[in-house]
Amino acid sequence: MDHRILIIGVGSIGKRHTRCFLETGRARVAICEMNSPLRDAVGGEYDIDERFGDLDAALSAAPFDGAVICTPAHLHIAMARRLVDSGAHVLIEKPLSTSPDGIDALRSAAAAASRTVSVAYVSRLHPSLNAMKAAIDSGRFGAPVQVVYHGGQHFPTYRPAYREIYYTKHETGGGAIQDAITHVMNTSEWLVGPIDRLVADADHKVLEGVDVEDTVHILTRHRNGVMGSFTLNQHQSPNEGTLTVVCERGVARFEAHRARWRWHTEPESPWRDEPAGDTPRDALFVSQAHAFLDAIEGKGEPSCSLDDGEQTLRVNLAALASWRSRAWEEV
Ligand SMILES: NC(=O)c1ccc[n+]([C@@H]2O[C@H](COP(=O)([O-])OP(=O)(O)OC[C@H]3O[C@@H](n4cnc5c(N)ncnc54)[C@H](O)[C@@H]3O)[C@@H](O)[C@H]2O)c1
């Protein structure tokens, strides 16, 4: 069945969603983008006839079955509410927002209208992470007790426009806490449970042309007692991320840069590598699009619910607050 899907904002990630929803073969895609040269460029590249300059114009056309919100984070909740009220299911890019305002009302409106609202934390679609989660959940390593992440990438290489986009200000979802480490915090909550409290330190160290933090350290306590430690920067040359879950009787480790997971249970023995598939970035977004379309059809749950996205938003806000207060913060 073909679903009518509206992509709002076709900048960096909206263009990818446009391509990946088309790739599913299950969607007729329309785009909404206020920058007209960009709208025409993306519309032309993907042969999209339905192009709108703003949400009013899009919502006055025929209704949409689903919408993907790919604008800066401070705009997400108000747009999601309008889309739900118009009858659309909604997938919202990360982070869910820059404040909790409007989320309860959005949740109630979505429940009343039986619409799905989910958040696009795309790591949850990674096959190796899913395999690692299944192994942890099976209990074969015992209960998780500790989660450790270290990673980083050279943002100017992967996002050359970082000085001209939402990234430059906290108010629009910028800085390493809301933009980058939020992916890892969401993944770790999915793997070992939600974070109850945290202490964070951060700073601007290297990135030219911005003054938001590009380097972050966070210590966490999760609801079931798991202790966490996370460090990330956006300026190192290796593009690497390693997420380790230490359990009572074994250790599971996801290596993002190798798209694989491995495990270890006996001292003095080698790591055991699970086979890594070829996982191009688009493949994760195509899987995420399928999951959203399945949810629209009532055939499954979206990969990251509104509740889970809100929990990670509260982690982002607690990390910013802790950095300012230099103290532990409750989430
Ligand atoms: N999942 C991921 O891996 C990932 C990667 C990058 C960005 N993101 C998230 O996606 C969102 C967008 O990021 P981006 O990098 O694509 O930013 P971007 O600046 O490249 O694109 C945003 C687009 O939204 C358009 N826009 C803004 N307000 C609009 C409005 N009212 N109506 C129509 N169009 C509007 C802008 O013109 C721009 O083209 C952010 O929340 C960001 O955190 C997620």
The ligand as an ORCA input file, in Angstrom:
! r2SCAN-3c Opt
* xyz 0 1
  N      19.297     11.176     12.867
  C      20.429     11.761     12.509
  O      21.447     11.111     12.345
  C      20.434     13.265     12.300
  C      21.467     13.828     11.540
  C      21.419     15.215     11.318
  C      20.408     15.976     11.861
  N      19.431     15.396     12.621
  C      18.353     16.212     13.221
  O      17.457     16.598     12.186
  C      17.007     17.943     12.389
  C      17.409     18.785     11.176
  O      18.813     18.722     11.012
  P      19.545     19.003      9.594
  O      20.975     18.658      9.821
  O      18.828     18.323      8.484
  O      19.391     20.586      9.489
  P      19.401     21.485      8.188
  O      19.594     22.875      8.620
  O      20.338     20.898      7.167
  O      17.915     21.304      7.590
  C      16.761     21.828      8.219
  C      15.843     22.337      7.114
  O      14.604     22.732      7.669
  C      14.143     23.850      6.918
  N      13.142     24.552      7.717
  C      13.343     25.220      8.874
  N      12.170     25.714      9.328
  C      11.211     25.369      8.434
  C       9.805     25.578      8.350
  N       9.162     26.279      9.305
  N       9.133     25.062      7.303
  C       9.793     24.365      6.340
  N      11.130     24.144      6.357
  C      11.839     24.618      7.400
  C      15.415     24.669      6.672
  O      15.261     25.565      5.589
  C      16.433     23.562      6.385
  O      16.555     23.297      5.008
  C      17.632     18.387     13.710
  O      16.735     18.145     14.761
  C      18.853     17.496     13.840
  O      19.269     17.284     15.185
  C      19.424     14.057     12.820
*
